[in-house]
Amino acid sequence: MGAKKLLDKLHKYLDQGEKKKDAVRCEQIDLILDKLEKKERKLRGKLENEKDKSARKQLEMEVRIIALQRKKGNKRRKELQEKCK
């Protein structure tokens, strides 16, 4: 699954987490955050091997976006932790 789809799903579940008390949503959020972490590691590996400057710049931007979204997602997940019990 692409990074954009993962980020869209993460935002959807985080927004819904505010409205509902649903442990399944929390599990889905955790799953998506794990997938984003794997995606970030994969992109960092590609970045290390990339020689082309424009491709490196694109990969760096994707890595930064995913890292920031993971950080926001983890913070939000901690806020929703009480509702997920």
JOFENTA-V761036 format. One record per residue. N is the residue number from 1. RES is the residue in three letters. SS is DSSP state (a for helix, b for strand, c for the rest). PHI is phi in degrees with one decimal (999 if undefined). OMEGA is omega in whole degrees, 0 to 359 (* if undefined). Layout:
# JOFENTA-V761036
<<N | RES | SS | PHI | OMEGA> <N | RES | SS | PHI | OMEGA>>
This chain:
# JOFENTA-V761036
<<1 | MET | c | 999 | 182> <2 | GLY | c | -73.4 | 182> <3 | ALA | a | -62.0 | 182> <4 | LYS | a | -62.5 | 179> <5 | LYS | a | -64.7 | 179> <6 | LEU | a | -62.6 | 180> <7 | LEU | a | -66.1 | 178> <8 | ASP | a | -62.7 | 179> <9 | LYS | a | -63.9 | 180> <10 | LEU | a | -59.6 | 180> <11 | HIS | a | -61.9 | 180> <12 | LYS | a | -61.8 | 181> <13 | TYR | a | -68.8 | 179> <14 | LEU | a | -67.0 | 178> <15 | ASP | a | -67.7 | 180> <16 | GLN | a | -71.4 | 180> <17 | GLY | a | -60.2 | 178> <18 | GLU | a | -69.1 | 187> <19 | LYS | a | -89.6 | 187> <20 | LYS | c | -123.7 | 171> <21 | LYS | c | -99.7 | 186> <22 | ASP | c | -147.4 | 182> <23 | ALA | a | -63.9 | 180> <24 | VAL | a | -62.7 | 178> <25 | ARG | a | -59.9 | 180> <26 | CYS | a | -63.8 | 177> <27 | GLU | a | -64.7 | 179> <28 | GLN | a | -66.4 | 178> <29 | ILE | a | -62.2 | 179> <30 | ASP | a | -61.3 | 179> <31 | LEU | a | -62.0 | 180> <32 | ILE | a | -65.9 | 178> <33 | LEU | a | -63.2 | 176> <34 | ASP | a | -64.6 | 179> <35 | LYS | a | -64.0 | 178> <36 | LEU | a | -64.5 | 178> <37 | GLU | a | -64.2 | 178> <38 | LYS | a | -63.8 | 178> <39 | LYS | a | -61.6 | 179> <40 | GLU | a | -62.9 | 179> <41 | ARG | a | -61.4 | 180> <42 | LYS | a | -62.2 | 179> <43 | LEU | a | -66.3 | 177> <44 | ARG | a | -63.9 | 176> <45 | GLY | a | -64.6 | 177> <46 | LYS | a | -62.6 | 182> <47 | LEU | a | -62.5 | 180> <48 | GLU | a | -64.1 | 183> <49 | ASN | a | -91.3 | 185> <50 | GLU | c | -79.2 | 180> <51 | LYS | c | -104.3 | 183> <52 | ASP | c | -68.8 | 184> <53 | LYS | a | -62.9 | 182> <54 | SER | a | -67.9 | 178> <55 | ALA | a | -67.2 | 178> <56 | ARG | a | -63.0 | 181> <57 | LYS | a | -63.1 | 178> <58 | GLN | a | -63.3 | 180> <59 | LEU | a | -64.5 | 178> <60 | GLU | a | -61.1 | 179> <61 | MET | a | -64.9 | 179> <62 | GLU | a | -62.5 | 180> <63 | VAL | a | -63.1 | 179> <64 | ARG | a | -62.4 | 180> <65 | ILE | a | -62.3 | 181> <66 | ILE | a | -63.8 | 180> <67 | ALA | a | -62.5 | 179> <68 | LEU | a | -66.1 | 180> <69 | GLN | a | -66.8 | 177> <70 | ARG | a | -63.1 | 180> <71 | LYS | a | -62.5 | 178> <72 | LYS | a | -63.9 | 180> <73 | GLY | a | -63.8 | 178> <74 | ASN | a | -64.5 | 179> <75 | LYS | a | -64.5 | 180> <76 | ARG | a | -66.8 | 179> <77 | ARG | a | -62.4 | 178> <78 | LYS | a | -65.5 | 178> <79 | GLU | a | -65.3 | 182> <80 | LEU | c | -84.8 | 187> <81 | GLN | c | -56.4 | 180> <82 | GLU | c | -62.9 | 180> <83 | LYS | c | -74.6 | 184> <84 | CYS | c | -88.5 | 182> <85 | LYS | c | -78.6 | *>>
